[in-house]
Amino acid sequence: MTLNRTSDPLDARPDFAELFTPKLVTILREGYGLSNLRADAVAGLTVAIVALPLSMAIAIASGASPAQGLYTAIVGGFIVSALGGSRFQIGGPAGAFIVLVAATAQTHGMDGLILATLLSGLILAGVGFLRLGTYIKFIPYPVTVGFTAGIATIIFASQLTELLGLTLDQEEPGPLLEKLPVLWASLPTTDPATVLLAGATVAVIVVIKRVRPHWPGMLFAVALAALATALFELPVATVGTRFGGIPSGLPMPVLPAVDLAAILAVLPNAIAFALLGSIESLLSAVVADGMTGRRHRSNCELVAQGAANVGSALFGGICVTGTIARTATNVRAGAHGPIAGMLHAVFLLLFVLVAAPLASFIPLAGLAGVLAVVAWNMVEKQAFATLLRASRGDAVVLLATFLLTIFRDLTEAIVVGFALGSILFIFRMSKTTTVETHVPFVQEDRADDANGGRTPYDESSATNPDIVVYRISGAFFFGAAASIGSILDRIADSYRVLVIDFSAVPLVDSTAANMIEGLARKSARRGVKMYLTGTTEDMRSGFIAHGVEPPLVHYTATIEEAVAEAQSFK
């Protein structure tokens, strides 16, 4: 895969020091004033309000205590922002980890869970220092969509007991196929007060989201549920009755008991934590990049995630990763840099120090309602439907990953999904191989000539300083989408027209089409007009299925036509 720009050469690759310099250092070097601090403080408080109920809810669903969720958000969140390679990343406990954390706690106990968290931190830091973060991006798009939807399904199923107030006559099984019959048999024990409280929590979150989208709907919903529980003395389980409340402070750091047998026992869990944590954190950083036009340092981010997991384990917390919803909230709240994430951790600590007794009144049904909404929002419904329609191959990869996540385990789902994606790619590449007659006088620019007898591309047509032209050569698939996307993202604000030529591209898969769709939307926000040239009918169908269509982009047959059309509108 090559990409040739028809103007200035690409920037030189950054050196080791730049790759591992935290964004906090970059921000401070640029100059940090009072107005920046004010913006970060507002954003940090906003994110803390969102993170407060989520941290407790995720910890409870993971088999830990609500206090452990808060410790994770405070310690892990501070370290992620202080050392990370993203300006806007917010770290803390994530819904994607619920399944793995709960299974680890059930199998190895809380000591084993904390040790696995510590080991995963060391693995993540090692992956970052070895500069392997780039390879995490090679996971195909249908795999990420499939396992995210599968995790959301399991999260929702894990909250049915609390949502319905069921009384089980045995310990709730973890696997879904074993869980559902037990829950079905316990349906006669459904508690109306719990159902009403959980339903009201969900309703408040949904209504606030529609009427006042910038308000912290989850916090309001949980606060109202706690108030109703206390005023009406509802007979429902609360944080106080189940866990005895939360401590009003951080514990002292303690190194978990470490021996070879314990390490070997939890090592598979630690590897799974590190794999999922790297995927989640880098996806979250990419989301922040797409919202802001910035670029994160993936390997620096993984080192920070590793340090955060080690720190969380020392304080008795659970797994830390970048959280997409809280990171997006941070961006929308106007954050300037990593200090917003550090302040979010400080505000959470102040809550623990000042208002810990109030947490005792929070009903578990309210927190279950929060997680039900989180699970619904986790499912990328439009992307799921698009991939099912896009091609049979992508649909098979998506459904295999989704079903294995639900009925087997997440690690197996990712491995099988990646393997199927690789096989699918090999199959598609074999379909692009053709035998053609050797014609010497068109050999130099055969891709252009094969598409309607066009003349060779004249580079002088792209000398306009407002127009930048890129030509992509080779298969444009999930393995190349990340590197090509990073290059195309470096569009200077001075350019008003972006032309991308696909005449030498034999294949475009769903991951690449999704990347082009994101680039097109980013270009539109910047006022950059985008042209795609040399696309085949199959390519255009794939692009349009992913939303890459007029007026977002414009299709022309050749680069010359795109440049001429762009110049005619000047």
Beta strands, then each sheet from edge to edge (+ up, - down):
strand 1: 2-5
strand 2: 91-92
strand 3: 321-322
strand 4: 467-473
strand 5: 497-504
strand 6: 529-533
strand 7: 554-556
sheet 1: 1+ 4- 5- 6- 7-
sheet 2: 2+ 3-
end
